[in-house]
Amino acid sequence: MMRGYSKYQQTDIGWIGDVPSHWSKNKFKFLLREKTKTQNIELPCGSISFGSVVFKDSEKLTEETRLAYQEVLSGEFLVNPLNLNYDLKSLRTALSEINVIVSSGYIVLQSEGVVNKNYLKWLLFVFDIRHMKTLGAGIRQTITFKDIGNCTTYIPADDEQVAIASFLDRETARIDNLIAEKQTFINLLKEKRQALISHVVTKGIDPNVKMKDSGVEWIGEVPEHWCLGRVKHISSFITSGPRGWSELIDENSSSVFLQSGDLNNNLGLELKKAKRVSPPDGAEGVRTRLLGGDVVVCITGANTGRVAIAESIEETVYINQHLSLIRPKLKKIRPKFLAYFLSSDAGSKYYALTQYGLKEGLSLKNISETPLVFPSVDEQESIERKLDLELTKSTALLNSVLESIELLKEHRTALISAAVTGKIDVRSYKEEAA
């Protein structure tokens, strides 16, 4: 267990609290200086991502834009001072390990050599998550180096700075490795889940059933007694959402305006945070209203091909223009089986094949012509029960791993804060480890 220091001094700095009695008061403007914006078009483009300076795709940037970018070199600090009130989660400071050019909106800082750079990296991390987002002004809440520079902090002695930085480098690397291992396990779980769905909705659950060729390359063989067709053959209605309703968004309305981001990865809808809309009277509202049992497919954007089912709807819901609505013929196909099929590899591969070259997104014709295989309604129900049971187990395990990752992230942040603000004495940790 980590121990604290033997003696502390009180401070009036809320984001730091009490610090060890021998730490000295200072201000960031004496630790850092703002670098004059420097062009360097020969360097690749970069940005801040998750507290690191990373390379950024610059193929779509014009030469004029690149000329407006500024240089940040390895060993210099980068701060994103923009829109602090719009994004309270992103890490906005980083010690660069690469040479790149970045947006002129960023602040590039150089160390004055007063403190260890590695320690300063961790100090800025804590400053960022605990205090920096309270600074700035304007509708977009933007800060300048003056805002940062005038802030007070407390600094330990040189050897302590090195000890704290080394401790945090080592411990955060250990935690990051654990998180990476868990993330790899999550990816394997997701792959196994997808493989199970894809197998069962095209091969069934009887391993001894006689098979036949589906005639569809990416589906392969299917049970001999299954039906072959297309989505249009098992649907009574297929449509997409209305255009021009963005002006009708009304957060005081009781009606939901469903968007692609409201479709989760488990065939479900997330309606609590969905936008609200006051729809116009007439056929357009009737056409685009979601009913229980409808299947929804995202047809444009980053979530193209994502599928959800409206199993039970207690609110009035309308789809937006980026979504397609499929109303199944219940005597032929169960909505959940259809949703499982469309979310399987059989569905996603078809969607990928229809989007080639410069074509992006899916048309209603693409949705209608989606190849489909399906058994009797009774067998569909058996398949659903099988998948529901297996996926419930998989989801529980997945959520457990995700929760453990969040706990590790919280521990990581707490550990950094405790070490940088002197709540734990890592010198004693070093002695114990030795």
C-alpha positions, 0 to 999 in steps of 0.5 A: 500500500502506498504511503503519504508524506509525513508532513503537508502544507495547506494550499488554496488551489482546489485542483491540487489540495494539500501538498508535501511541506517541502514542495515549492510554489510556482506558476506555469508561465515560469515552467513553460513558454509559448513557441512562436508559430513556425511553418514546416510544410515538409513535416507530416500532419498530426493532432492530439488523440487520447493524450498523445501527439499522433500522425493524422491523415492529410490527403484531403488537406489543401496546400493552403491549409498545410501552410497555415499549420504550425510545427511541433517537435519531439520534446515540445508540448501541445495543448488543444485550447478549443471548445472546452465546453463542448468536450469535457472528456478528451485529454487536451495536453501531450508531450510530443514524441514525433515531429509534425505540423498541427492546426494553428488553433493548437498551442505549442509550448516549450519547457523552460528547463525548470522541471523534468519534462516527463514530470511536467507531462504528468503535471499537465495531465492532472491540470487538464482533467482537474482544472483547465476546462474551468478556464477560458471564455466565449461561446466556444470556451477557448483558452490562451497560454496566458490563462494557463501560465497564470495558474499556480502549482507546486513542484517537488525537488528535481530528484523527486520529479524524476522518481514521480515521472519514472513511477508513473511511466512504469505503472501506467504502462503496466495498466495500459498493457492490462487494458490492451489484453482485455481489449484483445479479449473483447475483440475475440468475444465479438468475433465469436459472437458474430461467427455464431450469429452468421452460422446459425442464421444460414446453417440452422441448429441441426448439425445433421440436416441435409444441405443445398447450395444457396446460389449466393457466394457469400452465404454458401450452403443452407439447409435443404428445406429453407426458403431462398429469397430477397428482403422485398419478398418477406416485407410489406413495406420498405422506406427511408426517413424524411428529408428536411425535418432538421428544422422540426427538431424540438426537445420539448416534443414527446416524439423521438427522431431516431438517428443512426447513432441511436442504434446500438450493437445489440440490435437495440434502440437507445431512445433516452438520449435521442433527439425529439421532433414535432412532425408535420401532419400528413402522409410523410409522418405516417410513412416514416413512423416506426411500429413495433416489429419493424427492423431498422437499417442504417443506410448512410454514414459511419454506421452503414449496415447497422441493424436494430429491431423495434421489439416494443415501442412505448413512444412515438418514433420517426426515422430520419433520412439516414435510416431504412425501415423494413416491415416484415410479413409476420407469416413469413418471417419473424422480425428478430430473425430478420434482424439477426440475419441482416446483422450477420456476415451474410448481410454485412458482406452484401452491404459491402459489395453494394458499396464499391468505388465512389459509391457510399451508402445503401439505396432502398433498392439495395435494401429490397434486393438483399439476398435472404435465406430462412426456415419456417416461422417455428424454426426461426423462433427456435433459432432466436431462442438459441441465439438469445441464450448464447448471446446473453451469456456473451453480453454478460461476460463482455460487460464484465470485461468492459467494467473491469477496463473502466475500473483500470482507467479510473485507477490509472487516473487516480494514481497519476493524480495522487503521485503528481499532487503528493498524496502518495510518496513514490520514493518509499515505493521505490525503496520497497520495490528494491 
